[in-house]
Every structure is written in structure tokens, then in C-alpha cells.
Amino acid sequence: MNNPQIYASQGDSFVYKSDLRLLQHGNWLNDNLISFYLECLTSKFNVSNLRVIDSAVVSFLVNQLDEEDEDFQSECSSMDIFESGNSNFLIPVNSSYASSETFGEVGAGNHWSLLHIVIVEAQVSWKHYDSSPSLSNSSAASRTLSKFMLCYKTARKISIGNAVGEDIAGNQTDGWRCGWYVLGNCSRILQGQEGGEDGDGLAQVREEMEQFLKERR
């Protein structure tokens, strides 16, 4: 790596030296660390038909792709996440996605959750795993789901049924571990388990994060 500020990388994801302080107790994970870990998980498990969507891609879809843009069709079609083999998606959701007004607002993106979408024969099901007992990210997840499905239908040029799903609340009691819950849920799902991380597996996720960083320096 030519950039001396880069600590580790996996695929298109980079962790910078300045990100490492966020691994300490009490700090909120940023998109660099979340994307890096998820890229490493995807490489490790390589689950057929399942795509983990990078948070930067999610942000672009939700906040920057405009369906009124004359290039909307071509922009959607050019994204490899909508290729025909993909029907199972894990999407990190940031609270700043709740509306166009909150995107980019300082302090707005203070919570992460995970949206799991499965599309089978034009039928859509989803589960939204929010570590907050109050489901504080439900608005952001709803907006993300709507925009993702619009882009999916546009790219694939198909009609699909209404999405059916549920919000699943977690048991997080602190104000900073939401990102770790997202990583824990992704790890469970990629290993063929149900989501619904209850916090017991987070120590293992942290150990795995440290191992990934060590191996990819």
C-alpha cells in the first residue's frame, strides 16, 4: 500500500490508522471498519447468491441516485450488485439515511442496523435487525428498502411483489455498540444461522476483527 495512512485493506475497503482508535471501548464504529470487516467475512465464507453491500454503495443508492435523472436506468443497470445471480442481500443501514435532510448532517449518523433482503421468484422478504430495543432505525431502514427495491427493479427490468418483513429489536443498553451488533448479525447469517445477535457473540467478532486487521496489514 502506497498510502502511509492506510493500516489494512481488503478488496476496495481500507482501514486508516486514524480509524484504529474507534476499536477502543466506548467508541462508535465508522463505515471504514464496518466495510472492511464485511469484505473479510465475504471472502472467508463466499456464500453463493448472497451479496454484502458496502456502506458507501448503500449511501449512494439511497441519497444520490435520483429516479428523475435521465441516466437513472443506466446507472442502476451498471451496478454489479443487481446482477441476475444475486438474490440475497445484507445491507448496513445508517441513521442518516432516514431522510434527505439528515444525510450529511453533522451528528445525524449515530446508529447502525442491518437490513437482510431475500428475493425469490419476484417475492421479496426482509428482516431488519436493530440492536436498539426501541427500533430507532426503522425509518432509515424503510427508506433504504424502498430505494433499493426501486433500483433493483429498474436494473433487472422486472416487476416484483410487495416486500413483506419484520423489524427485530435487540437488547443493546449502551450508546456505542450498534456497529458491532451489525457485524455480529452479518457473521451469523453468512454462517447459515438466523440473525438476532444478543451480544454474547460480540467478543468473538472483536477478536476476528483484530485478526483480520493483523492478516491484511
Solvent accessible surface area in square Angstrom, and as a share of the most:
residue,aa,sasa,rsa
1,M,119,0.53
2,N,159,0.81
3,N,64,0.33
4,P,97,0.61
5,Q,105,0.47
6,I,24,0.12
7,Y,43,0.17
8,A,0,0.00
9,S,28,0.18
10,Q,38,0.17
11,G,58,0.56
12,D,128,0.66
13,S,5,0.04
14,F,79,0.33
15,V,0,0.00
16,Y,71,0.27
17,K,102,0.43
18,S,77,0.50
19,D,8,0.04
20,L,49,0.24
21,R,145,0.53
22,L,21,0.11
23,L,27,0.13
24,Q,115,0.51
25,H,156,0.69
26,G,38,0.37
27,N,42,0.22
28,W,71,0.25
29,L,0,0.00
30,N,29,0.15
31,D,64,0.33
32,N,46,0.24
33,L,0,0.00
34,I,0,0.00
35,S,10,0.07
36,F,0,0.00
37,Y,0,0.00
38,L,5,0.02
39,E,51,0.23
40,C,0,0.00
41,L,0,0.00
42,T,50,0.29
43,S,64,0.42
44,K,114,0.48
45,F,58,0.24
46,N,125,0.64
47,V,57,0.33
48,S,91,0.59
49,N,82,0.42
50,L,15,0.08
51,R,70,0.25
52,V,22,0.13
53,I,2,0.01
54,D,43,0.22
55,S,5,0.03
56,A,66,0.51
57,V,45,0.26
58,V,2,0.01
59,S,20,0.13
60,F,75,0.31
61,L,3,0.01
62,V,5,0.03
63,N,31,0.16
64,Q,113,0.50
65,L,6,0.03
66,D,76,0.39
67,E,97,0.43
68,E,146,0.65
69,D,62,0.32
70,E,166,0.74
71,D,72,0.37
72,F,15,0.06
73,Q,76,0.34
74,S,64,0.41
75,E,58,0.26
76,C,0,0.00
77,S,57,0.37
78,S,91,0.59
79,M,33,0.15
80,D,78,0.41
81,I,7,0.04
82,F,7,0.03
83,E,101,0.45
84,S,90,0.58
85,G,43,0.42
86,N,16,0.08
87,S,33,0.22
88,N,36,0.19
89,F,0,0.00
90,L,0,0.00
91,I,1,0.00
92,P,1,0.00
93,V,0,0.00
94,N,10,0.05
95,S,20,0.13
96,S,13,0.08
97,Y,8,0.03
98,A,37,0.28
99,S,33,0.21
100,S,74,0.48
101,E,133,0.60
102,T,38,0.22
103,F,78,0.33
104,G,68,0.65
105,E,98,0.44
106,V,150,0.86
107,G,61,0.59
108,A,19,0.15
109,G,21,0.20
110,N,99,0.51
111,H,22,0.10
112,W,7,0.02
113,S,1,0.00
114,L,0,0.00
115,L,1,0.00
116,H,26,0.12
117,I,0,0.00
118,V,41,0.24
119,I,10,0.05
120,V,87,0.50
121,E,159,0.71
122,A,37,0.29
123,Q,114,0.51
124,V,6,0.04
125,S,55,0.36
126,W,47,0.17
127,K,63,0.26
128,H,0,0.00
129,Y,9,0.03
130,D,2,0.01
131,S,5,0.03
132,S,15,0.10
133,P,82,0.52
134,S,91,0.59
135,L,50,0.25
136,S,74,0.48
137,N,2,0.01
138,S,43,0.27
139,S,71,0.46
140,A,1,0.01
141,A,4,0.03
142,S,66,0.43
143,R,65,0.24
144,T,1,0.01
145,L,22,0.11
146,S,73,0.47
147,K,30,0.13
148,F,3,0.01
149,M,16,0.07
150,L,50,0.25
151,C,0,0.00
152,Y,6,0.02
153,K,72,0.31
154,T,26,0.15
155,A,16,0.13
156,R,67,0.25
157,K,154,0.65
158,I,72,0.37
159,S,102,0.66
160,I,30,0.15
161,G,30,0.28
162,N,136,0.70
163,A,39,0.30
164,V,108,0.62
165,G,36,0.34
166,E,87,0.39
167,D,58,0.30
168,I,50,0.26
169,A,50,0.39
170,G,23,0.22
171,N,78,0.40
172,Q,14,0.06
173,T,129,0.75
174,D,45,0.23
175,G,71,0.68
176,W,36,0.13
177,R,67,0.24
178,C,2,0.01
179,G,0,0.00
180,W,5,0.02
181,Y,5,0.02
182,V,3,0.02
183,L,0,0.00
184,G,1,0.01
185,N,7,0.03
186,C,0,0.00
187,S,11,0.07
188,R,78,0.28
189,I,16,0.08
190,L,9,0.04
191,Q,88,0.39
192,G,72,0.69
193,Q,90,0.40
194,E,113,0.51
195,G,10,0.10
196,G,37,0.35
197,E,11,0.05
198,D,74,0.38
199,G,16,0.16
200,D,124,0.64
201,G,26,0.25
202,L,11,0.05
203,A,71,0.55
204,Q,126,0.56
205,V,9,0.05
206,R,66,0.24
207,E,116,0.52
208,E,29,0.13
209,M,1,0.00
210,E,95,0.42
211,Q,85,0.38
212,F,12,0.05
213,L,9,0.04
214,K,146,0.62
215,E,103,0.46
216,R,56,0.21
217,R,168,0.61
